[in-house]
Amino acid sequence: QVQLVESGGGLVQPGGSLRLSCVASGITISIYDMGWYRQAPGKQRELVAVRRSGGGITNSADSVKGRFTVSRDNAKNTVFLQMNSLKPEDTAVYYCAAKRVWMNEYIYWGQGTQVTVSS
């Protein structure tokens, strides 16, 4: 049984930082593309950042470039999303997801963790 469990969300002031973690079980994340998505109230879910399997390639949405960094610790089977210079518009539920490189869609999802940026 595959499980992705996110943690690290919370309330932070604008300009602050948070580090989200996603611990995977039932899969080996080194052979999966690991993505972070977010969904704000009333909005569609959007892809925030991806750590590709092999090669260490990362991609991120224009709205978070230079502020968010995705990384992976294969030994701990964990992927991270470091979020700096947070803005109120970053408020959303953040989800971790996994897929094999040849798949078009993510097939495994976590339950999400709430991030609220507010003063």
C-alpha positions as CSV (number, residue, x, y, z in Angstrom):
1,Q,0.0,0.0,0.0
2,V,1.4,3.4,-1.1
3,Q,1.2,6.3,1.3
4,L,2.4,9.8,1.0
5,V,2.2,11.8,4.2
6,E,2.8,15.6,4.2
7,S,3.7,17.7,7.2
8,G,5.1,21.1,8.0
9,G,2.2,23.3,7.2
10,G,0.9,26.1,9.4
11,L,0.4,29.8,9.9
12,V,3.2,32.1,8.9
13,Q,3.6,35.8,8.4
14,P,4.3,37.3,5.0
15,G,7.9,37.1,4.2
16,G,8.4,34.1,6.4
17,S,9.5,30.5,5.6
18,L,8.1,27.0,5.9
19,R,9.5,23.6,5.0
20,L,7.1,21.0,4.0
21,S,8.0,17.3,4.1
22,C,6.4,14.3,2.3
23,V,7.3,10.9,3.6
24,A,6.6,8.0,1.2
25,S,6.0,4.4,2.0
26,G,5.3,1.6,-0.5
27,I,7.3,3.2,-3.2
28,T,10.9,4.2,-3.7
29,I,10.9,7.9,-4.5
30,S,14.2,7.8,-6.4
31,I,12.5,6.3,-9.4
32,Y,9.4,8.5,-9.3
33,D,8.8,12.1,-10.3
34,M,7.8,13.8,-7.0
35,G,5.6,16.8,-7.4
36,W,4.1,19.4,-5.1
37,Y,0.7,20.8,-5.9
38,R,-1.4,23.4,-4.2
39,Q,-5.1,24.3,-4.2
40,A,-6.4,27.6,-2.8
41,P,-10.1,28.0,-2.0
42,G,-12.2,28.5,-5.1
43,K,-9.2,27.8,-7.4
44,Q,-8.0,24.9,-9.4
45,R,-5.2,22.8,-8.2
46,E,-1.8,23.9,-9.6
47,L,1.6,22.3,-9.9
48,V,4.1,24.2,-7.8
49,A,7.3,22.2,-8.2
50,V,8.6,18.9,-9.4
51,R,11.7,16.9,-8.6
52,R,12.3,14.5,-11.5
53,S,13.5,11.0,-11.0
54,G,17.2,10.7,-11.8
55,G,19.3,13.6,-12.8
56,G,18.1,15.9,-10.1
57,I,16.1,18.0,-12.5
58,T,13.6,20.3,-10.9
59,N,10.9,22.5,-12.3
60,S,8.8,25.1,-10.6
61,A,5.9,27.4,-11.5
62,D,6.7,31.0,-12.4
63,S,4.9,32.2,-9.4
64,V,7.3,30.5,-7.0
65,K,10.6,30.6,-8.9
66,G,13.4,32.0,-6.8
67,R,11.3,31.4,-3.6
68,F,10.5,27.7,-3.5
69,T,12.9,24.8,-3.7
70,V,12.1,21.1,-4.0
71,S,14.6,18.6,-2.9
72,R,14.7,14.9,-2.1
73,D,16.4,12.6,0.5
74,N,16.4,9.2,-1.0
75,A,17.7,7.5,2.1
76,K,14.7,8.8,4.1
77,N,12.4,8.3,1.1
78,T,11.3,11.9,1.7
79,V,10.8,14.9,-0.5
80,F,10.8,18.5,0.7
81,L,9.4,21.8,-0.3
82,Q,11.3,24.8,1.1
83,M,9.2,27.9,0.9
84,N,10.8,31.3,1.4
85,S,9.5,34.9,1.1
86,L,6.0,33.6,1.5
87,K,3.1,35.8,0.3
88,P,-0.6,35.8,1.2
89,E,-1.3,34.4,-2.3
90,D,0.7,31.3,-1.4
91,T,-2.1,30.3,1.1
92,A,-3.4,26.9,0.0
93,V,-3.5,23.2,0.8
94,Y,-0.3,21.7,-0.4
95,Y,-0.2,18.2,-1.7
96,C,2.6,15.8,-2.5
97,A,2.2,13.5,-5.5
98,A,4.2,10.8,-7.3
99,K,4.3,9.3,-10.8
100,R,6.6,7.3,-12.9
101,V,8.5,9.3,-15.5
102,W,6.5,7.9,-18.5
103,M,3.1,8.7,-16.9
104,N,1.1,11.8,-17.9
105,E,-0.6,12.1,-14.5
106,Y,0.3,11.7,-10.9
107,I,-1.1,8.5,-9.5
108,Y,-0.3,8.7,-5.8
109,W,-1.4,11.6,-3.6
110,G,-1.0,12.7,0.0
111,Q,-3.8,14.0,2.1
112,G,-2.5,17.6,2.0
113,T,-1.2,20.1,4.5
114,Q,-2.6,23.6,5.1
115,V,-0.3,26.6,4.6
116,T,-1.7,30.0,5.6
117,V,0.2,33.2,5.0
118,S,-1.3,36.0,7.0
119,S,-0.3,38.8,9.3
